[in-house]
Structure formats: structure tokens, C-alpha cells
């Protein structure tokens, strides 16, 4: 059986490939795989069973297709991150592990920091660690998270009080660092306990406010309500 291909391209021109297709077209294709970008799917973010990782598997596969498509797909894949209800059901450890994975990715590939445009962070107010006195009481996972805070914090100019961090401080410090590490954020939806005071965790001065602030100010102050 002979296959016949029809094209409106002038004869003699080479066929389009992933490396020659205009970036605008590739970007449009990638947005179809993003639950956040597709208007038909965007409402599922408010679902109790919403898991943002499920909608990113196809985009991850696209990143493996070609270098040109990877460059475009990464911009769609990393532009919006949601840390919400699906993590709250598993407690603070699940949130901390997801945040650590996010920060580790930004540390391994610093160019992705500029790609992140939106963060949705919703931490359940009644999930708390028991007070554990002494940094030596931290688990190996806690120490990994603390080391990550030191590494990424140093890269963005924030020095955490390493030996004063308690397990219950890790989520608070990670939320601050996620915001500070993404310089091109245009939107942040954040729900955190009112008693969080980011400035007590770091070795630099921050301004405090109980009112809404511009995002540029939020990235510098690390304080929200």
C-alpha cells in the first residue's frame, strides 16, 4: 500500500520537523498537555482529589522527544506549581518532600527559576510537628531538607539559622525559599498559618506587614497572611 502525503508547502522546501516548527506552534501544542493552561481542565485545580503531578507526565515525555521541544515544554511544565490539598491528606511530611523535590530541581537546573511564573501553596493550618528540642533529633529526611535550605538559600542570598531550625520550622522555611528562589513570579496564592514569621529563621532583616503586598515586596520580605 502506497502512502501519499499532501502538503501546501511549496515544492522543493524541506519538510517541517520538530527542530524547524515555529516555537509559537510548539508552545501551543505543549499547552494542550497542561491542566493549568487548558481552560477545559483548569477548574480541576479546586477539586479535592486534584494532583498536579498527574497532568505533567505527558509534558515530561515531551521533554524527552527532542532538544527543541524540550526547551519549549520545560517552560510550560515549570511555569505553574501547586502544593495543595492532595498533600495535606498525607500530612506535613508529604508537603516537605514535595517542596524539597521542587527546590532540588531549581538547584540542579538554575535556569528553570526564571521559568516559574505561578505558585499555589496551601498548607493545612492544623498540621503541625510536635516540638522536638535539639537539632540532633531531626531525621535523615529532615537533615536533607535543612541541607537543601542551606544550599539553595546561599544561591539566592538567604542564610538560614541552620542550628536553630526545628522539624516544625522546615515547612515555613521552604515556603519562604520557594518564593525567593523564583525571580519572575507574577502570581502567588498562599495560605499559611498567621503565626509564621519568616524573619526569625534567617540571618538578615525583613520588613513585616499584615496586609497584602506587591509580589516584588513579598519576595523580599517573605511575610504573608
Secondary structure as a PSIPRED ss2 file (coil, helix, strand):
# PSIPRED VFORMAT (PSIPRED V4.0)

   1 X C   1.000  0.000  0.000
   2 X C   1.000  0.000  0.000
   3 X C   1.000  0.000  0.000
   4 X C   1.000  0.000  0.000
   5 X C   1.000  0.000  0.000
   6 X C   1.000  0.000  0.000
   7 X C   1.000  0.000  0.000
   8 X C   1.000  0.000  0.000
   9 X C   1.000  0.000  0.000
  10 X C   1.000  0.000  0.000
  11 X C   1.000  0.000  0.000
  12 X C   1.000  0.000  0.000
  13 X C   1.000  0.000  0.000
  14 X C   1.000  0.000  0.000
  15 X C   1.000  0.000  0.000
  16 X C   1.000  0.000  0.000
  17 X C   1.000  0.000  0.000
  18 X C   1.000  0.000  0.000
  19 X C   1.000  0.000  0.000
  20 X C   1.000  0.000  0.000
  21 X C   1.000  0.000  0.000
  22 X C   1.000  0.000  0.000
  23 X H   0.000  1.000  0.000
  24 X H   0.000  1.000  0.000
  25 X H   0.000  1.000  0.000
  26 X H   0.000  1.000  0.000
  27 X H   0.000  1.000  0.000
  28 X H   0.000  1.000  0.000
  29 X H   0.000  1.000  0.000
  30 X H   0.000  1.000  0.000
  31 X H   0.000  1.000  0.000
  32 X C   1.000  0.000  0.000
  33 X C   1.000  0.000  0.000
  34 X C   1.000  0.000  0.000
  35 X C   1.000  0.000  0.000
  36 X C   1.000  0.000  0.000
  37 X C   1.000  0.000  0.000
  38 X C   1.000  0.000  0.000
  39 X C   1.000  0.000  0.000
  40 X C   1.000  0.000  0.000
  41 X C   1.000  0.000  0.000
  42 X H   0.000  1.000  0.000
  43 X H   0.000  1.000  0.000
  44 X H   0.000  1.000  0.000
  45 X H   0.000  1.000  0.000
  46 X H   0.000  1.000  0.000
  47 X C   1.000  0.000  0.000
  48 X C   1.000  0.000  0.000
  49 X C   1.000  0.000  0.000
  50 X C   1.000  0.000  0.000
  51 X C   1.000  0.000  0.000
  52 X C   1.000  0.000  0.000
  53 X C   1.000  0.000  0.000
  54 X H   0.000  1.000  0.000
  55 X H   0.000  1.000  0.000
  56 X H   0.000  1.000  0.000
  57 X H   0.000  1.000  0.000
  58 X H   0.000  1.000  0.000
  59 X H   0.000  1.000  0.000
  60 X H   0.000  1.000  0.000
  61 X H   0.000  1.000  0.000
  62 X H   0.000  1.000  0.000
  63 X H   0.000  1.000  0.000
  64 X C   1.000  0.000  0.000
  65 X C   1.000  0.000  0.000
  66 X C   1.000  0.000  0.000
  67 X H   0.000  1.000  0.000
  68 X H   0.000  1.000  0.000
  69 X H   0.000  1.000  0.000
  70 X H   0.000  1.000  0.000
  71 X H   0.000  1.000  0.000
  72 X H   0.000  1.000  0.000
  73 X H   0.000  1.000  0.000
  74 X H   0.000  1.000  0.000
  75 X H   0.000  1.000  0.000
  76 X H   0.000  1.000  0.000
  77 X H   0.000  1.000  0.000
  78 X C   1.000  0.000  0.000
  79 X C   1.000  0.000  0.000
  80 X E   0.000  0.000  1.000
  81 X E   0.000  0.000  1.000
  82 X E   0.000  0.000  1.000
  83 X E   0.000  0.000  1.000
  84 X C   1.000  0.000  0.000
  85 X H   0.000  1.000  0.000
  86 X H   0.000  1.000  0.000
  87 X H   0.000  1.000  0.000
  88 X H   0.000  1.000  0.000
  89 X C   1.000  0.000  0.000
  90 X C   1.000  0.000  0.000
  91 X C   1.000  0.000  0.000
  92 X H   0.000  1.000  0.000
  93 X H   0.000  1.000  0.000
  94 X H   0.000  1.000  0.000
  95 X H   0.000  1.000  0.000
  96 X H   0.000  1.000  0.000
  97 X H   0.000  1.000  0.000
  98 X H   0.000  1.000  0.000
  99 X H   0.000  1.000  0.000
 100 X H   0.000  1.000  0.000
 101 X H   0.000  1.000  0.000
 102 X H   0.000  1.000  0.000
 103 X H   0.000  1.000  0.000
 104 X H   0.000  1.000  0.000
 105 X H   0.000  1.000  0.000
 106 X H   0.000  1.000  0.000
 107 X H   0.000  1.000  0.000
 108 X H   0.000  1.000  0.000
 109 X C   1.000  0.000  0.000
 110 X H   0.000  1.000  0.000
 111 X H   0.000  1.000  0.000
 112 X H   0.000  1.000  0.000
 113 X H   0.000  1.000  0.000
 114 X H   0.000  1.000  0.000
 115 X C   1.000  0.000  0.000
 116 X C   1.000  0.000  0.000
 117 X C   1.000  0.000  0.000
 118 X E   0.000  0.000  1.000
 119 X E   0.000  0.000  1.000
 120 X E   0.000  0.000  1.000
 121 X E   0.000  0.000  1.000
 122 X E   0.000  0.000  1.000
 123 X C   1.000  0.000  0.000
 124 X C   1.000  0.000  0.000
 125 X C   1.000  0.000  0.000
 126 X C   1.000  0.000  0.000
 127 X C   1.000  0.000  0.000
 128 X C   1.000  0.000  0.000
 129 X C   1.000  0.000  0.000
 130 X C   1.000  0.000  0.000
 131 X C   1.000  0.000  0.000
 132 X C   1.000  0.000  0.000
 133 X C   1.000  0.000  0.000
 134 X C   1.000  0.000  0.000
 135 X H   0.000  1.000  0.000
 136 X H   0.000  1.000  0.000
 137 X H   0.000  1.000  0.000
 138 X C   1.000  0.000  0.000
 139 X C   1.000  0.000  0.000
 140 X H   0.000  1.000  0.000
 141 X H   0.000  1.000  0.000
 142 X H   0.000  1.000  0.000
 143 X H   0.000  1.000  0.000
 144 X H   0.000  1.000  0.000
 145 X H   0.000  1.000  0.000
 146 X H   0.000  1.000  0.000
 147 X H   0.000  1.000  0.000
 148 X H   0.000  1.000  0.000
 149 X H   0.000  1.000  0.000
 150 X H   0.000  1.000  0.000
 151 X H   0.000  1.000  0.000
 152 X H   0.000  1.000  0.000
 153 X H   0.000  1.000  0.000
 154 X H   0.000  1.000  0.000
 155 X H   0.000  1.000  0.000
 156 X H   0.000  1.000  0.000
 157 X C   1.000  0.000  0.000
 158 X C   1.000  0.000  0.000
 159 X C   1.000  0.000  0.000
 160 X E   0.000  0.000  1.000
 161 X C   1.000  0.000  0.000
 162 X H   0.000  1.000  0.000
 163 X H   0.000  1.000  0.000
 164 X H   0.000  1.000  0.000
 165 X C   1.000  0.000  0.000
 166 X C   1.000  0.000  0.000
 167 X H   0.000  1.000  0.000
 168 X H   0.000  1.000  0.000
 169 X H   0.000  1.000  0.000
 170 X H   0.000  1.000  0.000
 171 X H   0.000  1.000  0.000
 172 X H   0.000  1.000  0.000
 173 X H   0.000  1.000  0.000
 174 X H   0.000  1.000  0.000
 175 X H   0.000  1.000  0.000
 176 X H   0.000  1.000  0.000
 177 X H   0.000  1.000  0.000
 178 X H   0.000  1.000  0.000
 179 X H   0.000  1.000  0.000
 180 X H   0.000  1.000  0.000
 181 X C   1.000  0.000  0.000
 182 X C   1.000  0.000  0.000
 183 X C   1.000  0.000  0.000
 184 X C   1.000  0.000  0.000
 185 X C   1.000  0.000  0.000
 186 X C   1.000  0.000  0.000
 187 X E   0.000  0.000  1.000
 188 X E   0.000  0.000  1.000
 189 X E   0.000  0.000  1.000
 190 X E   0.000  0.000  1.000
 191 X E   0.000  0.000  1.000
 192 X C   1.000  0.000  0.000
 193 X C   1.000  0.000  0.000
 194 X C   1.000  0.000  0.000
 195 X C   1.000  0.000  0.000
 196 X C   1.000  0.000  0.000
 197 X C   1.000  0.000  0.000
 198 X H   0.000  1.000  0.000
 199 X H   0.000  1.000  0.000
 200 X H   0.000  1.000  0.000
 201 X H   0.000  1.000  0.000
 202 X E   0.000  0.000  1.000
 203 X C   1.000  0.000  0.000
 204 X C   1.000  0.000  0.000
 205 X C   1.000  0.000  0.000
 206 X C   1.000  0.000  0.000
 207 X C   1.000  0.000  0.000
 208 X C   1.000  0.000  0.000
 209 X C   1.000  0.000  0.000
 210 X C   1.000  0.000  0.000
 211 X C   1.000  0.000  0.000
 212 X C   1.000  0.000  0.000
 213 X C   1.000  0.000  0.000
 214 X C   1.000  0.000  0.000
 215 X H   0.000  1.000  0.000
 216 X H   0.000  1.000  0.000
 217 X H   0.000  1.000  0.000
 218 X H   0.000  1.000  0.000
 219 X H   0.000  1.000  0.000
 220 X H   0.000  1.000  0.000
 221 X H   0.000  1.000  0.000
 222 X C   1.000  0.000  0.000
 223 X C   1.000  0.000  0.000
 224 X C   1.000  0.000  0.000
 225 X C   1.000  0.000  0.000
